[in-house]
Amino acid sequence: MADANAAGDKTVIIKKYANRRLYNTRSSSYITLDHLAQMTREGIEYQVLDAKSGNDITHQILTQIILDEEANGEQMLPVNFLRELICMYGNS
């Protein structure tokens, strides 16, 4: 159990509020998706929780970061890869 707590201590909890604001509970400050993207690049572990329900929405937020990066001209994902991803959702 101590190992689980130690691993949990390294994970930064981010709360997402209904007004779409993101709150870093470790630094007690509001942050942006750009901040989360930078945290990801730096290898910082975080979990994004819906502030009202407590549900883990990290997957949705990471997907949103990728979409924002792609929309801003940082097109890293080849079209064929994107097509494969879509096909994977249809086969699950």
C-alpha positions as CSV (number, residue, x, y, z in Angstrom):
1,M,0.0,0.0,0.0
2,A,2.9,2.4,0.7
3,D,4.0,2.0,-3.0
4,A,0.5,3.0,-4.2
5,N,0.6,6.1,-2.0
6,A,4.1,7.0,-3.1
7,A,3.1,6.7,-6.8
8,G,-0.1,8.7,-6.1
9,D,2.0,11.5,-4.5
10,K,3.8,12.0,-7.8
11,T,0.5,12.4,-9.7
12,V,-0.7,16.0,-10.0
13,I,-4.5,16.2,-9.7
14,I,-6.1,18.7,-12.1
15,K,-9.8,19.5,-11.6
16,K,-11.9,20.6,-14.6
17,Y,-14.8,22.8,-13.7
18,A,-18.1,23.3,-15.6
19,N,-16.8,26.7,-16.9
20,R,-14.0,24.7,-18.6
21,R,-11.4,26.1,-16.3
22,L,-8.6,23.7,-15.2
23,Y,-7.3,23.9,-11.6
24,N,-3.9,22.5,-10.5
25,T,-4.4,21.3,-6.9
26,R,-0.7,21.0,-6.3
27,S,0.1,24.6,-7.2
28,S,-3.3,25.9,-6.2
29,S,-3.6,27.8,-9.5
30,Y,-5.7,27.8,-12.7
31,I,-3.9,26.5,-15.8
32,T,-4.5,26.1,-19.5
33,L,-4.4,23.2,-21.9
34,D,-1.0,24.6,-23.0
35,H,0.2,24.1,-19.5
36,L,-1.0,20.5,-19.5
37,A,0.7,19.9,-22.9
38,Q,3.9,21.3,-21.4
39,M,3.5,19.1,-18.3
40,T,3.1,16.1,-20.7
41,R,6.3,17.0,-22.6
42,E,8.1,17.2,-19.3
43,G,7.0,13.8,-18.2
44,I,4.9,15.1,-15.3
45,E,2.2,12.6,-14.4
46,Y,-1.3,14.1,-13.9
47,Q,-4.9,13.0,-13.7
48,V,-7.7,15.3,-14.7
49,L,-10.9,14.9,-12.7
50,D,-14.3,16.4,-13.4
51,A,-14.8,18.7,-10.4
52,K,-18.5,17.9,-10.0
53,S,-18.7,14.1,-10.6
54,G,-15.1,13.2,-9.7
55,N,-14.9,11.1,-13.0
56,D,-11.4,10.7,-14.5
57,I,-11.5,12.7,-17.8
58,T,-7.7,12.5,-18.5
59,H,-8.2,10.6,-21.8
60,Q,-10.6,13.3,-23.1
61,I,-8.2,16.1,-22.1
62,L,-5.2,14.4,-23.8
63,T,-7.3,13.9,-26.9
64,Q,-8.3,17.6,-26.8
65,I,-4.6,18.6,-26.5
66,I,-3.8,16.5,-29.6
67,L,-6.7,18.1,-31.6
68,D,-5.6,21.6,-30.6
69,E,-2.0,20.9,-31.6
70,E,-3.1,19.5,-35.0
71,A,-5.4,22.5,-35.6
72,N,-2.6,24.9,-34.9
73,G,-0.5,23.6,-37.7
74,E,1.5,21.0,-35.8
75,Q,0.3,18.2,-37.9
76,M,2.3,15.2,-36.6
77,L,-0.2,12.5,-37.3
78,P,-0.3,11.0,-40.8
79,V,-3.7,10.7,-42.4
80,N,-3.3,6.9,-42.7
81,F,-2.6,6.6,-39.0
82,L,-5.8,8.7,-38.3
83,R,-7.8,6.4,-40.5
84,E,-6.4,3.4,-38.6
85,L,-7.5,4.9,-35.4
86,I,-11.0,5.5,-36.6
87,C,-11.1,1.8,-37.8
88,M,-10.0,0.7,-34.4
89,Y,-13.0,2.4,-32.7
90,G,-15.3,0.6,-35.1
91,N,-13.8,-2.8,-34.2
92,S,-13.8,-2.6,-30.5
